[in-house]
Amino acid sequence: MISLLLVCVLAASALAATPPSKANNTVNTFAGPLKYNEDWGYSLIRTGAHTFWWLYAAEQADENRPLFMWLQGGPGSSSTGYGNFQELGPKTMTDEDNQATWLQLGDLIFVDNPVGTGFSYVESNSQYTTNVAEIGNDLVTWAIDFFSVHPEYRTRPFFIVCESYGGKMTAEFAAQLHLAVSAGVIPLTKFKGVGLGDSWISAMDYVNTWGEYLYAQSYLDEQQLDRVNTKAASCQSLVDSGKWSQATNCWSAMEELIEIETDGVSWYNVLKQGDSDAWSAAIKTNRIDTRTHVEKLYDRHVRPLQLDALDNYMDTVIRNKLGIIPDNVHFGAQSGMVFNKQSGDFMTPNWATVDKLLSYGLQVTVFNGQLDLICDTIGTERWINRLTWKGLDQYKAATKKPFKTKSFPLAGYTKTYQNFQMIYILRAGHMVAHDTEESGLFVLQSMIDRAK
């Protein structure tokens, strides 16, 4: 891990980021019309490694208006693309208003991370990251740059919210950021905490519960359940032996088995079929599948978020709007390499990092969609039970309370103790902000309220 002193040195070059490029806009939200400005730029986080970010800021704001940072999963899926235009940004790809935009509750900063994702890019293969520790260090360097360019956010509440593999990255980044703030490297006075949405925090807790979850949902019978659990046990053995690359391959093979046993259930919403997943694609083309396990994982979990329409929109309309994207950089072109470079770290758990965040006194909100398979709620509860946080027993004994939204009298449940909260989201799959817009806003409002 790069030392904080070296991070400070690296930040000196990062301060040469592109000057702000403002654009005024209005969006009609559930809370009414909102005028906002935009800013975007590149941060040079290491020699040859460039991180792209995009900020949306309410025109009228006070010192209590929070800033929410969004980190997409993958790794290799774009925050400024998918998260922005498909989930929680103010506009859609057709320039229509997103009434459910999170901008109505706070300013938004989208970061294409790790380097090589979206419009972020590296100049050589040696500059990709290979694990979440390196990703976290890059994000701390980015934060030094961003809070220098936008010092108004140094004293406003700051949260990091994420989805999927973004959870591993968020936990690590938050831990490193806390240490940087404590050491005086970043003058951030109100770093409040994180929101971990359907997050890949503990791979084997998900792999080991897929069979149980699918059996309860009637996708598997007892014989199929036995086959799935047997395969999961072989993956667990590899993890126990520290054979991380082989464990990644086993995870991929486990997914293939489930796709066969269920006739292609969607990994992101069990009420749907995964038409873009590896097994379905192989059936439709009636071909022999010669891809590696890592290539199959990429096709299941990153490629579906790199939609042709989105790629084209980002590489034409948005490229022209931004005016700073280098000619040789194309949206998402490096995402496959980003995914491949991280593959040795896919199966390593980091619930212990979440433990650190709780011990630091940061607010930790975990939220999970009821219909998500890849990060099913059973698996999430398993890694929560692994925490050594001193408040765990009291949290487990706490009463689970229902919450409602305008559309649903019963939208989900919350369970809270001190600085930890779990939010169970009914009717949502992996992408909560997309599937249940009002519940996504509930999560955000809950984080704001608890941090006061």
Secondary structure, 3 states (H helix, E strand, C coil): CCCHHHHHHHHHHHCCCCCCCCEEEEEEECCEEEEEEEEEEEEEEECCEEEEEEEEEECCCCCCCCEEEEECCCCCCCHHHHHHHHHHCCECCCCCECCCCHHHCCEEEEECCCCCCCCCEECCHHHCCCCHHHHHHHHHHHHHHHHHHCHHHCCCCEEEEEEECHHHHHHHHHHHHHHHHHCCCCCCCCEEEEEEEEECCCHHHHHHHHHHHHHHCCCCCHHHHHHHHHHHHHHHHHHHCCCHHHHHHHHHHHHHHHHHHHCCECCCCCCCECCCCHHHHHHHHCCCCCCCHHHHHHHHHCHHHCCHHHHHHHHHHHHHHHCCCCCCCCCCCCHHHHHHHHHHHCCCCCHHHHHHHHHCCCEEEEEEECCCCCCCHHHHHHHHCCCCCCCHHHHHHCCCEEECCCCCCCCEEEEEECCEEEEEECCCCCCHHHHCHHHHHHHHHHHHHHCC
